[in-house]
Amino acid sequence: MGAGDVYMRGHQLIGVAARQAGLFAAGSIPFMLQNVGTTISRALTTHMMAAFPTATFHFFSDTETWTDDVVHERLDPVNGFLRVPELPGLGVTLDREGVVLEPPSG
């Protein structure tokens, strides 16, 4: 109905985000995704934003506020832009020693 200039979708499963992206594309409606989390979340969101034709608005992942991460790479914006990782998978390498398999006791 043209009620907004741009729409924000947050914390969507990939399938849901893809379906919604198709609807936005059909209407030529710009949108963005917000997925707060570590570098893994940022990598996933970067790939999704690059794949969705009208996902042209900035996105927010809050990755800088995390003190620890479980990947070796950092995906830092340069002049407000992120390069889509080109390594296999999400484009980041899991730091297996940094992954905690059991919840902390206490």
Backbone torsions as a table, in degrees:
resi	resn	phi	psi	omega
1	MET	NA	-2.3	178.0
2	GLY	73.4	26.8	-177.1
3	ALA	-71.6	-27.4	-178.4
4	GLY	-127.6	156.0	177.6
5	ASP	-79.6	-31.6	179.5
6	VAL	-153.1	151.8	-178.0
7	TYR	-122.3	148.3	178.2
8	MET	-114.0	128.6	175.1
9	ARG	-115.1	134.2	-176.3
10	GLY	-124.5	141.7	171.8
11	HIS	50.2	51.6	-179.9
12	GLN	-94.6	143.9	169.1
13	LEU	-64.6	154.9	-175.1
14	ILE	-57.3	-45.4	-179.6
15	GLY	-62.5	-42.4	178.8
16	VAL	-65.3	-45.0	179.3
17	ALA	-61.4	-40.1	179.5
18	ALA	-65.6	-41.7	178.2
19	ARG	-64.4	-44.1	179.5
20	GLN	-66.3	-37.5	177.7
21	ALA	-61.8	-37.0	176.6
22	GLY	-63.4	-40.3	177.8
23	LEU	-65.9	-43.1	177.8
24	PHE	-63.1	-41.3	-179.9
25	ALA	-64.2	-40.3	-179.9
26	ALA	-61.1	-31.6	179.7
27	GLY	-99.3	6.2	-176.4
28	SER	52.5	44.0	-176.8
29	ILE	-105.5	122.5	177.8
30	PRO	-71.9	145.6	176.8
31	PHE	-151.3	173.2	176.0
32	MET	-141.4	160.9	176.6
33	LEU	-109.9	142.1	173.5
34	GLN	-121.9	114.3	178.0
35	ASN	-132.7	95.6	-177.9
36	VAL	-74.6	132.6	178.3
37	GLY	167.1	-162.9	-176.6
38	THR	-79.0	-169.9	-179.7
39	THR	-60.9	-30.4	177.1
40	ILE	-62.1	-45.0	176.9
41	SER	-62.4	-41.7	179.5
42	ARG	-63.8	-41.0	179.7
43	ALA	-64.4	-45.6	179.4
44	LEU	-60.9	-47.1	-179.0
45	THR	-64.5	-37.7	177.9
46	THR	-61.7	-44.0	178.1
47	HIS	-64.0	-43.9	-179.5
48	MET	-64.8	-44.4	179.9
49	MET	-61.2	-37.7	179.7
50	ALA	-69.4	-28.3	-176.1
51	ALA	-86.7	-21.2	-175.5
52	PHE	-94.9	119.9	-171.8
53	PRO	-55.4	-38.4	-177.2
54	THR	-105.5	15.2	174.7
55	ALA	-82.0	71.7	-171.2
56	THR	-108.2	-2.3	179.9
57	PHE	-93.1	157.2	-178.7
58	HIS	-58.7	159.1	174.3
59	PHE	-127.5	163.2	-173.8
60	PHE	-124.4	128.7	178.4
61	SER	-126.9	-13.7	175.3
62	ASP	62.9	19.7	-175.3
63	THR	-60.2	-32.9	-176.4
64	GLU	-64.0	-19.9	-177.3
65	THR	-84.3	-8.3	178.6
66	TRP	-83.3	132.5	179.7
67	THR	-84.9	-27.5	-180.0
68	ASP	-122.3	152.6	177.9
69	ASP	-143.7	165.9	-177.3
70	VAL	-117.2	22.5	174.8
71	VAL	-128.3	159.6	-178.7
72	HIS	-82.5	-32.6	-176.2
73	GLU	-88.7	158.3	169.7
74	ARG	-116.9	141.8	176.0
75	LEU	-110.7	89.3	-177.2
76	ASP	-99.1	135.0	177.1
77	PRO	-64.0	145.1	173.5
78	VAL	-122.1	117.2	-176.2
79	ASN	54.3	35.6	176.8
80	GLY	85.1	3.6	-177.6
81	PHE	-122.0	148.5	173.8
82	LEU	-112.0	136.9	173.5
83	ARG	-82.9	136.4	178.4
84	VAL	-69.2	125.2	179.8
85	PRO	-58.7	140.9	-175.9
86	GLU	-110.1	-2.6	175.6
87	LEU	-69.6	164.3	179.1
88	PRO	-57.1	156.9	179.6
89	GLY	68.6	-132.6	177.9
90	LEU	-78.1	-10.3	177.7
91	GLY	92.0	12.9	175.8
92	VAL	-128.1	154.6	-176.7
93	THR	-105.5	121.7	-179.4
94	LEU	-65.3	132.4	172.8
95	ASP	-90.0	92.8	-173.3
96	ARG	-61.9	-28.6	177.7
97	GLU	-73.2	-23.3	-179.8
98	GLY	-86.1	-8.9	-179.0
99	VAL	-82.1	127.0	177.7
100	VAL	-95.9	119.5	-177.3
101	LEU	-88.3	-19.2	179.3
102	GLU	-122.3	142.3	177.8
103	PRO	-67.0	147.2	178.9
104	PRO	-63.0	143.5	178.7
105	SER	-85.1	156.2	175.1
106	GLY	141.2	NA	NA
